[in-house]
Amino acid sequence: MSETKNAVEIERIQTGVRMEKRLIKVLKAVAELKDMSLGDLLEGIVLHAFEGKSAFSAQTLKEIDQFKKIYGLTLRAADSHHLKERR
């Protein structure tokens, strides 16, 4: 990822977040497609969400749909508060 002339200096920390397996596969594929780290991608998604904006262009959303099909990700936003981890 290239630096912009208005780069903002930040401090990052390591975190041990657990997420759904297929969701991570799709996120990693998108990060690879955009030539960025998974952490950078997640930061961008969250910052956009905090402002009520979409983090992705129409083209990227089409690519995400393809990755979702490849990895069998059928979860939707409506599922987010109803997920139960398999034991």
Secondary structure as GFF3:
##gff-version 3
##sequence-region A 1 87
A	DSSP	alpha_helix	21	33	.	.	.	ID=ss1
A	DSSP	alpha_helix	38	50	.	.	.	ID=ss2
A	DSSP	alpha_helix	58	71	.	.	.	ID=ss3
A	DSSP	three_ten_helix	77	79	.	.	.	ID=ss4
###
